[in-house]
Amino acid sequence: MNTVFFDLSSRVKLRVTGTDRERFLNGQLSNDVRKATEERAIESCILSAKGKLNGSLFVAAEGESYILDADPELRESIQSRLDRYIIADDARLTDETARWSIFHVWGTAVPALPKKFKVRSAIRFAEPGYDVWADVTEREELLCQLSQQSTFYDADRAELLRIERGIPRWGRELTDEIIPIEANLERTIDYEKGCYIGQEVISRMKMSGQTNKRLCGLVSLDDSPIAPGMRLFLGGEGAKEVGWVTSAAWSERLGRQIALGFIKRGFNQVATQLNAVAPENPAGGRRVKIVDLPFN
């Protein structure tokens, strides 16, 4: 795999300090923050009491604090959600979004950079990679150095890679109506750690082994365009609606029109063929097939 890198600087960045920071975060996050270190960021979710998503983020340790980063759409909601549960804990949140630039290098080789840049491992595109943090005043220097070692992927190419790898994104696949397991986010859950908000729902789902719906990969059978918002139906006239499309793109690498979507239990087996229909054009359906993720 060629080494490429992405600009993640628009993500919201929150620092959590205080003597109870670890206990507080472990009561809020689905993953165990004790796994997060100075050298390794871990992925986690913040849930409602009903087990549905309030947000998804990455967390790393940094000195006497933890640093969180999340989708920019969550800047207001994620801080207020966390602040709401700081009651007796000695924990404080500080918004440091404007202070830091983040780049992600996708590849197994550690980028060769001066020590003033903070490098830590993070799995963001279903493969090993490295986050590089820099003060915004040193952003251009870091960008120049990374460009000499790796190929830069702009936002459009990063989005295509995200879809090809089957990675859910806030505002597309991830909303406050989704439970993490439905979006294939088992990697963000530690089933052995102590209690956290939403844990009971997640534990029951783990024990039952069932979800109401599941994030799946889709390919167009005739390469007709697929679009987010299309509804998915099984059968012909009077067909049953079984899901919806959340993200879609033309993959030049695969030579196919691909998409991500949620499909209800009982209808989401690989190789199942469905009809994707735009709400504004119910007569113009597209034939699609369910495939494994990531796309190959």
Secondary structure, DSSP 8 states (H G I E B T S, - for coil): ---EEEE-TTSEEEEEESTTHHHHHHTTBSS-GGG--SSB-EEEEEE-TTS-EEEEEEEEE-SSSEEEEE-GGGHHHHHHHHHTT-SSS--EEEE-TTTEEEEEEESSS-----TTSEEEE--SSSS-EEEEEEEGGGHHHHHHHHHHHSEEE-HHHHHHHHHHTT---BTTTB-TT--GGGGT-GGG--SSS---TTHHHHHHHHHHT--SEEEEEEEESS-----TT-EEEESSTT-EEEEEEEEEEEETTTTEEEEEEEEETTS--TT-EEEEEETTEEEEEEEEEEE-SS--
